[in-house]
Amino acid sequence: MGLVMATILATDGHSVEATLPSEPSWQEAMKRAIRSGHDLCKRLAIAPALSSSQAEADFPVFVPLEYVNRMRKGDPDDPLLRQVASSHDETLRSDVALLDPVGDLAAQLGGGVLQKYERRVLLITTGACAVHCRYCFRRHFPYETAPKGKTGWSRSLRLIEQDRSIDEVILSGGDPLTLADESLSWLIRQIGAIGHVQRIRIHTRVPVVIPQRVCESLLKWVRESAKPLFFVMHFNHAQEIDHSVAKSLRALVSAGATVLNQAVLLRGINDSVEAQKQLCLKLINLQVLPYYLHQLDLVQGALHYQVTDQAGAKIVEALRAQLPGYGVPKLVRELAGQQSKTPL
């Protein structure tokens, strides 16, 4: 953590110089993230028995302090905590749950490139994330097979360059924004140089949990991109958006990016009209358009978050009566093998 000089007013009315701690870098925020349910509960004054070491053996806890600091102490039902805290429910097996619920493995073209829909491909850039969401549909994905670094990505880029029907490249993971800006800048330039690619989309949750990730070196490659950049964020609850997050979103918009949001409908977290309304209002007031409200992917270990289609449809119907049309997300489900998301 660095230091900054600040001028403050002393009690006698004279100004004095003081050394204050500055905001940690996003890399430092990653290093100091909480890595166990026990430590997370202890920090929030919640009984550690609420976490599950058995669940964490399958999928580790990883939560940045910047995100933890937005949680309510002493509240085991906090909507942010419930997204990232391990629980015994994850260890319950289900016959309808899958390790690959959206058909990622069947969609692989090679080199970390997936294609499910016409004109678009998705590039798995990394297996790293800045937070481990317990409902993650890729919690079992074989990231060791994904390309790494410029050499690996060069093979992926050749696949994209050879198919002139592709006009959009989606960077995903893991989370692309866990990569260094030097690597991302190179990758954006390489994709931008492919003539038939018209748009680049980046799916990320890093600015949600570590808002200082939207730093000047990131904004530089956003401003310099030869092709339009679309950032798809993953906010699930209005409580996730504090002053620092709002500042980062404004910076992305000012740099020329189009910013969208897709949320997941989660039982006991955001499955109410009021929770969804407050989230959508905060987003559109920051020029972030709600894009999709996803029904839960049927991933093994996450079915305790499931909400019925009927309940989801009622929420979206109520939102239409209370929000402008551009502020209402589409309720969808992703089904393996389909040509698009399935509207509900």
C-alpha positions in Angstrom: 0.0 0.0 0.0 1.4 3.4 -1.0 1.3 6.7 0.8 -0.1 10.1 -0.2 0.3 13.5 1.3 -2.8 15.3 2.3 -3.5 18.8 3.8 -5.7 18.6 6.8 -7.0 21.3 9.2 -5.6 21.2 12.7 -7.7 22.0 15.8 -6.0 25.4 16.0 -7.1 26.4 12.6 -3.7 25.9 10.9 -3.3 23.5 8.0 -0.7 20.7 8.3 0.6 18.0 6.0 -0.2 14.4 6.9 0.8 11.1 5.4 -2.2 8.9 4.7 -2.5 5.4 3.3 -3.6 5.3 -0.4 -5.9 2.8 -2.0 -4.1 -0.5 -2.7 -3.5 -1.5 -6.3 -5.8 -4.1 -7.8 -2.9 -6.6 -7.8 -2.5 -6.0 -4.1 -6.2 -6.4 -3.5 -6.0 -9.8 -5.2 -3.1 -10.9 -3.0 -4.9 -9.9 0.3 -8.2 -11.5 -0.6 -9.9 -13.8 1.9 -9.3 -17.5 1.1 -11.4 -19.4 3.6 -15.0 -19.4 4.8 -13.8 -19.5 8.4 -11.8 -16.3 8.0 -14.7 -14.7 6.1 -17.2 -15.5 8.9 -14.8 -14.4 11.5 -14.3 -11.0 9.9 -18.0 -10.5 9.7 -18.7 -11.7 13.3 -20.7 -14.7 12.0 -20.5 -18.2 13.3 -17.8 -20.1 11.3 -20.0 -23.2 11.4 -22.1 -21.6 8.6 -19.2 -22.3 6.1 -18.3 -25.7 4.8 -14.7 -27.0 4.5 -16.0 -29.9 2.4 -17.5 -27.5 -0.2 -14.3 -25.5 -0.2 -12.3 -28.6 -1.0 -14.2 -28.7 -4.3 -14.3 -25.0 -4.9 -12.1 -22.6 -2.8 -13.4 -19.4 -1.3 -11.8 -16.3 -2.7 -13.2 -12.8 -1.8 -11.5 -9.4 -2.0 -11.7 -7.2 1.1 -13.2 -4.4 -1.0 -16.2 -6.6 -1.6 -16.3 -7.9 2.0 -16.4 -4.3 3.3 -19.8 -3.8 1.6 -21.3 -6.7 3.6 -23.3 -6.2 6.8 -21.5 -7.4 9.9 -23.3 -10.0 11.9 -25.9 -10.8 9.2 -25.6 -14.4 7.8 -28.3 -13.4 5.2 -26.4 -10.5 3.7 -27.0 -10.7 -0.1 -23.3 -10.3 -0.9 -22.1 -12.8 1.6 -24.5 -15.4 0.4 -23.0 -15.2 -3.1 -19.5 -16.1 -2.0 -19.7 -18.0 1.3 -19.4 -21.8 1.1 -22.3 -23.8 2.5 -23.2 -27.4 3.3 -25.9 -27.2 0.5 -23.1 -27.3 -2.1 -22.2 -30.8 -1.1 -25.7 -32.2 -1.8 -25.7 -34.1 -5.1 -28.6 -33.8 -7.6 -29.5 -35.9 -10.6 -30.4 -32.9 -12.6 -27.3 -30.9 -11.9 -24.3 -31.0 -14.3 -20.6 -30.3 -14.3 -20.9 -28.6 -17.7 -24.5 -27.2 -17.7 -24.1 -24.9 -20.7 -22.2 -27.2 -23.0 -18.9 -25.4 -23.0 -16.9 -28.5 -23.8 -18.9 -29.5 -26.8 -18.6 -25.9 -28.2 -14.8 -25.9 -28.2 -13.1 -25.3 -31.5 -9.6 -25.6 -30.0 -7.1 -23.1 -28.6 -9.5 -22.0 -25.9 -12.0 -20.8 -28.5 -15.7 -21.7 -28.0 -18.5 -21.1 -30.5 -22.1 -21.6 -29.6 -23.8 -18.9 -31.7 -23.4 -17.6 -35.3 -21.0 -14.8 -35.9 -19.6 -14.8 -32.3 -16.8 -16.7 -30.6 -15.7 -16.7 -27.0 -12.0 -16.9 -26.0 -11.1 -18.4 -22.6 -8.3 -16.0 -21.7 -7.5 -17.3 -18.2 -8.8 -19.5 -15.4 -8.3 -16.8 -12.7 -11.1 -14.8 -11.2 -11.2 -12.0 -8.7 -14.0 -13.6 -6.7 -15.4 -17.1 -6.5 -19.2 -17.0 -6.9 -20.6 -20.2 -5.5 -23.1 -20.6 -8.3 -20.4 -20.3 -11.1 -21.3 -22.4 -14.1 -17.6 -22.8 -14.9 -16.6 -23.9 -11.5 -15.6 -27.4 -13.0 -14.2 -26.1 -16.3 -10.8 -27.7 -17.3 -8.9 -24.4 -17.4 -5.6 -26.2 -17.7 -6.5 -26.8 -21.3 -6.9 -23.1 -22.1 -4.2 -21.1 -23.9 -1.9 -19.0 -21.9 0.0 -15.8 -22.8 0.8 -14.4 -26.2 2.0 -17.8 -27.7 -1.2 -19.6 -26.7 -3.5 -16.7 -27.8 -1.7 -16.4 -31.1 -3.0 -19.9 -32.0 -6.5 -18.8 -30.9 -6.3 -15.7 -33.0 -5.4 -17.7 -36.1 -8.5 -19.7 -35.7 -10.6 -16.5 -35.5 -8.7 -14.9 -38.5 -9.5 -17.9 -40.7 -13.3 -17.7 -40.2 -14.5 -14.6 -41.9 -18.1 -15.2 -40.6 -17.0 -14.1 -37.1 -17.6 -10.5 -36.4 -17.5 -10.4 -32.6 -15.0 -11.8 -30.2 -15.9 -12.3 -26.5 -13.1 -12.4 -23.9 -14.1 -14.5 -20.9 -12.6 -16.9 -18.5 -12.2 -17.0 -15.5 -12.0 -13.2 -15.8 -10.0 -11.4 -18.5 -9.4 -8.4 -16.2 -7.3 -10.5 -13.9 -4.7 -10.3 -16.7 -2.1 -7.5 -16.7 -2.9 -4.5 -18.9 0.1 -5.0 -21.0 -1.2 -8.5 -22.0 -4.8 -7.2 -22.5 -3.6 -4.2 -24.6 -1.7 -6.6 -26.9 -4.7 -8.9 -27.2 -7.1 -6.1 -28.0 -4.7 -4.8 -30.6 -4.4 -8.2 -32.2 -8.1 -8.8 -32.3 -8.7 -5.2 -33.6 -6.4 -5.9 -36.5 -8.6 -8.7 -37.8 -10.6 -7.0 -40.5 -13.8 -9.0 -40.2 -14.1 -8.6 -36.5 -16.3 -5.6 -35.8 -16.8 -5.7 -32.0 -15.0 -6.9 -28.9 -16.9 -7.9 -25.8 -15.3 -8.4 -22.3 -17.2 -10.3 -19.6 -16.0 -9.3 -16.2 -16.8 -9.2 -12.5 -13.5 -7.7 -11.4 -14.7 -4.0 -11.3 -17.6 -5.2 -9.2 -15.4 -6.6 -6.5 -12.2 -4.5 -7.0 -13.2 -1.2 -8.5 -9.7 0.2 -8.6 -9.0 -2.3 -11.4 -10.4 0.4 -13.7 -7.1 2.2 -13.6 -5.4 4.5 -16.0 -3.5 1.7 -17.8 -6.8 -0.1 -18.4 -8.5 3.1 -19.6 -5.7 3.7 -22.0 -6.2 0.5 -24.0 -10.0 1.1 -23.9 -9.6 4.5 -25.4 -7.1 3.2 -28.0 -9.1 0.2 -29.2 -9.6 0.1 -33.0 -12.9 -1.7 -32.5 -15.9 -0.8 -30.2 -15.5 -2.3 -26.8 -18.5 -3.7 -24.8 -18.0 -4.5 -21.1 -20.6 -6.9 -19.7 -20.5 -6.6 -15.9 -22.0 -9.0 -13.4 -23.9 -7.1 -10.7 -26.5 -9.1 -8.8 -27.5 -6.6 -6.1 -27.7 -2.9 -5.6 -25.6 -3.2 -2.4 -22.6 -4.1 -4.7 -22.6 -0.6 -6.1 -20.9 1.9 -3.8 -19.1 5.2 -4.5 -15.9 3.5 -5.7 -17.7 1.2 -8.0 -19.8 4.0 -9.4 -16.6 6.0 -10.1 -15.1 3.2 -12.0 -18.2 2.6 -14.1 -18.3 6.3 -15.0 -14.6 6.2 -16.0 -15.3 3.2 -18.4 -18.2 5.0 -20.0 -16.2 8.2 -20.3 -13.4 6.3 -22.0 -15.8 5.2 -24.8 -16.9 1.8 -23.7 -20.4 0.5 -23.8 -21.2 -1.0 -20.4 -24.0 -3.6 -19.9 -24.9 -5.8 -17.0 -26.1 -9.4 -16.7 -27.3 -10.7 -13.4 -28.2 -14.1 -12.2 -31.5 -14.7 -10.4 -30.6 -16.1 -7.0 -33.0 -17.4 -4.3 -32.8 -15.3 -1.1 -30.5 -12.8 -2.7 -32.2 -10.9 -5.4 -35.5 -12.8 -6.1 -37.8 -9.9 -5.3 -39.2 -7.0 -7.3 -37.7 -4.5 -5.0 -34.2 -6.0 -5.1 -34.2 -6.1 -8.9 -35.7 -2.6 -9.2 -33.1 -1.0 -7.0 -30.3 -2.8 -8.9 -31.7 -1.7 -12.3 -32.2 1.9 -11.2 -28.6 2.2 -9.9 -27.3 0.7 -13.1 -29.2 3.0 -15.5 -28.4 6.0 -13.5 -24.7 5.2 -14.2 -25.4 4.6 -17.9 -25.1 0.8 -17.5 -27.9 -1.0 -19.3 -29.4 -4.1 -17.7 -28.9 -6.8 -20.4 -29.9 -10.2 -19.1 -31.4 -11.6 -16.0 -30.2 -15.2 -16.1 -32.0 -18.2 -14.7 -29.5 -20.3 -12.7 -27.4 -22.7 -14.8 -27.9 -26.2 -13.4 -24.4 -26.6 -12.2 -23.6 -29.3 -9.6 -23.4 -27.7 -6.1 -25.5 -24.6 -6.8 -29.2 -25.7 -7.0 -30.0 -24.2 -3.6 -29.9 -20.8 -5.4 -32.6 -21.9 -7.9 -35.7 -19.7 -8.4 -38.7 -21.0 -10.5 -39.4 -19.6 -14.0 -42.8 -18.5 -12.9 -41.4 -16.4 -10.0 -38.7 -14.9 -12.3 -41.4 -14.0 -15.0 -43.5 -12.2 -12.4 -40.6 -10.1 -11.2 -39.7 -9.0 -14.7 -43.4 -8.3 -15.5 -43.5 -6.0 -12.4 -40.3 -4.3 -13.4 -41.9 -3.4 -16.8 -44.6 -1.4 -14.9 -42.1 0.5 -12.8 -39.0 1.1 -15.0 -38.4 2.5 -18.5 -38.1 -0.2 -21.1 -34.3 0.1 -21.4 -34.0 -0.5 -17.7 -35.7 -3.9 -17.7 -33.5 -7.0 -18.3 -34.5 -10.0 -20.4 -35.2 -13.1 -18.4 -33.3 -15.9 -20.1 -31.9 -19.4 -19.7 -28.8 -20.8 -21.5 -29.4 -24.3 -22.8 -26.6 -26.4 -24.2 -26.9 -26.8 -28.0 -29.4 -24.0 -28.6 -28.7 -21.3 -31.2 -29.3 -18.5 -28.7 -30.3 -17.7 -25.1 -33.8 -19.0 -24.5 -36.3 -16.2 -23.4 -38.6 -17.0 -20.5 
